[in-house]
Amino acid sequence: MRLAGRPLSVWSADLLVLAIVAIWYFAARRLPDFVLPGPLAVAERLALLFVDPDFLVHTLASTLRVVFSVFAALVIGGALALLQRAVPALDWVLRGGIVPFLSSFPSIGWAILAAIWFPAGHLSIIFVQVAILVPFCLINIAEGLAQIDREMAEMATSFTRRRWPRLWLVTIPLTMPYVIGALRIAYGIAWKISLVAELLGSSSGLGYVMLRAQGSADLTTVIASSLAIVVLFIAGEKYVLAPLSRRYASM
């Protein structure tokens, strides 16, 4: 069913959001700002995070770390998956040892180790994010490699026995849907763990902004920083990941 050219489900979602904001607005009027600031104050602070130079530097720092960490984890996970496929003897090492260890090691543990091992800054944050993201990328890409049709692989070998042309022209294109899947998973998780890492080991980023705001009971900035991450995630998903997913969906 459609109303004014839009599906009813879209109208329902919009009305739900408006209802939540209205409830928030009237609840905040009865409470002090350090308990629950109003939506207008939070919206103003959210805008400042993207336009005010003092805030924007922190927003950009978190964004660049997430992007670099996702790319690094994708490269490392992909390389390990290719190594696992090329050297079957390593399968038990990766699948039975490295992957379970990395997958189960707690995020806060990595954050504490990074705070001890590295000075506060970009390196410690990226280390935490990459350590957590690698197993997700490895599992997804390894599954994609396992799904490659044997006849397709044999046909590629019949054309050339050189590894690099087969890898570039056959293996990578066939696994791209799984690579995009790994990318989407890693991107979402990276934003979730970025704040934890920045709270413990950084003097910049949205996590640092939240920590500083918490110390002064500035709940407006805390909520605005959280919403900034939501905005950045949705923007990356809509304008980068979704187009890539549609492009390779038919492969």
N, C-alpha and C positions, 0 to 999 in steps of 0.2 A: 504494500500500500504506500502511496506517495502523496505528500501534501506540498503544494507550491513547488513541485519539481524535485523535492528531496524525500528520501525514504523516511518512513515513520520511525525507524530505529535511530536515525540521525537526530530527528527532532526530540526523541525521548532522551538521548544522551545529552543534548544541549540543555533540556529542561532540568535534568538531574544535576548538571553542573551549576545551573543558576540557583536551584534549590539549596545546594550545599553552600554556595556563596552567601545566599540570603540568611541561612541559619548561622553561618559564621559571623556575618555582620551584626545580627541582633544579639548573639551571644557575647561578642566582643564589647558591645556597648555597656554591658553589665560587669565587665571584668577589667582590671588594670592592664596596661600594655605589657608588663613583664610576665603576665599570665597568659593572655591571649590578645595580641594586637589585631586591629581591624584589617579587612582585606584591602582597603584603600592605602593604608600605610605600608602594608607588605608589597602592594603593587608598585608604589613609588620607590621603595628600596630595591625591588627587583629590577626596575628600569635603571637605577643607578649602577647596578652590577654590570650593566652592558654599555654604559655611556660615561660614567664618571671615571677619570683616569686612575684614581686611587683604588677603586674597586675593579676596574676592567683588567688591570694587570694580574690580579688574582684569578679572575675568570679565565683569562687566556692561558695562564700557567696550568690550571687544571685541565683545560681542553687539550693543550699541546701534549701534556703528559699522557693523557688517555689515548690520543691518536697514535703517539709514538709507541706506547706500550702494546696496544692492540696489533700494530704492524709488526713489532719485534716478536711478539708471541706467535703471530701467524707464521712468520718466517721460521722461527725455531721449531714450532710444532710441525710445520710442513716438512722441514728438513729431517726431523726425527721419524716422521711417517714414511718418507722416501727411503731413509736408511733401514727402517724396519722391513720394508718391502724388498729392498735390494739384498739385504743380508738376513735371511730367515732365521738364522741362529740367534739373532738379537731380539726376536719376537718375545721370548720369555722374559728377557731382561726388562724390556719396555712395558709389556703388558702385565707382567707379574710383579714387577718391582717399582720402576720409576713412576708409572702412571698412578697406581694406588697410593704411593707415598705423596706425590704432589697433589692428588685429588683430595686426600684426607687431612693434609697438614692444615691447621687452622689459619685463617687470614690474620688474626691478631698476633699469632706466633711469628709470621713473616714480618709483620710491622715492627714488632719488638726487636727481632734480630736485625732488621735494617737500621733501626735507630741506634743499635749498639755497633754494628759493623761499619756504617757509613756516616759521614757528616750530614746534618740536616740539609736537604736540598733535592734537586731533581733526581739524582742517582738513586737515593734511598727509596723514593716514591716509585720510580720506574721498576726497580728491582722487585718490590712487593707485587706490583701489578703483573709483571711478566711471569713471576713465579706462580701466581695463582691462575693466570690465563693459559699458560702453555698446555696443561693437560686437556683442556676443552678443545683447543685447536688440534692437538695431536689425535685425539679420539675421533673427531669429525673427519679430518683429512685421511686418516688411516682407513676409516670405514669407506670413504669415497674410493680410495685406491683398491680396496678389496672388491668393490662392486664393478670394476672395469671388466668389460666383456673379454674373455680369453681370446675369442676369435678376432676381436679388434686389435688386441695386443699382438697376436701372431701376424696379422696382416701388416701392422706397422713394422714388425721385424723383417718381413719379407721385402719391404721397400728399402729399409736401411738398417744396418746393424749398429750404427752409432747411437749411443745412449742419449746425447743431448738433443738431436733432432726429434727423437721419439718422445722424449720428455716434454719438449716445448710444443710440439705439434699435435700430440695425441694425449699423453697422460694428463697434463695440466688442463687442457680444455675439457676433458671428460670428468675431471674432479672439481671443476669450478662450482657447480651447485653446492657441493659439500664445503668448499672453501668459503663461499658466501654464507653458508649456514654457520660455520665456525666464526666468521667475522661478526655476524649479528649477535651470536651468543657472547663472544668476547667483549663486544662494544657495550652491551648492557651490563655485564658483570663488572667491567672496568670502572664504570661510573659509580657502582655500588661500593666498590672497595677503595676508590680514590680518597674519599673522605676519611676513612679509617687510617690510611697510610699518612695522609697529610696532618691528621690530628696528632700523630706521634712523632713525625719526623720531617716537618717542613716549616719554613717561615714565609711561605707564599701558597696561594691556592685557596679554593673555596672552603676546604677543611680548616685551614688556618683562620680564615675570616670567621667561620662558625665558632672556633675555639676562643678567639678574641671576643666575639659577641657574647658567648656564654659567660665569660669572666665578668662582663659588665651588665649581665641580665638583659641583654638586648635581644629579646626574642623575635623582634621584627626582622633583624638581619639573619637570624638562624633560619626562620621559615623562608625568607626570600632566597637565601643561598640554596636551600633544598629545592625550591621551585626552579631556580636557575639551572640546576642539574637536570630537572625534568624537561625544561625548555631545550637545553642543549641535546639531550638524548633524543627527543622527538624530532628536532631539526635534522640531526644526523641520520636517523632512521628514515625520515620522509624524503630527504633530498639526496642522500647518498646510497644508503643500503637498500631501500625499496627499489629504486631504479636498477641497481646492480642485480638484485634478485629477479626482477622481471626479465632482464636481459638474458640471464642464464637459466631461467626456469625451464625452458624447452630443450635444454641440452641433455 
